[in-house]
Amino acid sequence: MTEGKADFPELGPPIESGPWRGWSKWTGPEPFEDYAGPFYGRRKADGSVNTAFCLEKKNLNAAGAAHGGALMTFADYSLFIIAIDEILGLDCVTTNLSAEFVGNAGEGSILTGSGEVIKAGRSLIFVRGLIDHEGAPVLSFSGTIKILRPRIST
């Protein structure tokens, strides 16, 4: 598997040019994430996945730093991308998302997310992750995904 190759259907094909070359965007309908982002994901050569997005003016607080709500939205997106192999073909929701704001970033900063699935059961998936800017931690998070039911193909 090569970096940038999207081998899960929810992420579109890798972008072929520009600053997001090799990254993919979520293809399903996610109106809030579409507004807050765009957010990107990709699978790395070692099989793990990571996420990224660029802070825009709309993602900042009055002090010009990343707004906590924007970081939490990106953490929620990252939660699902980190767990992508466990949730393919399933309808799922976030049941818990906890975070510690440990750093800062401003407009134009590229944030990246990474993490791991701690445990994947029949109905719950436990994930932890880290969002950073150029290697400096910005947000540490953990969350739980609830599997609702298999998707029904039409």
ABEGO torsion letter per residue (X at the ends): XBBGBBABAABBBBBABEAABGBBBBABBBAAAAAAOBBBBBBBAAGBBBBBBBBBAAABBAAGBBBAAAAAAAAAAAAAAAAAAAABGBBBBBABBBBBBABBBBBGBBBBBBEBBABBBAABBBBBBBBBBGGBBABBBBBBBBBABBBBBX
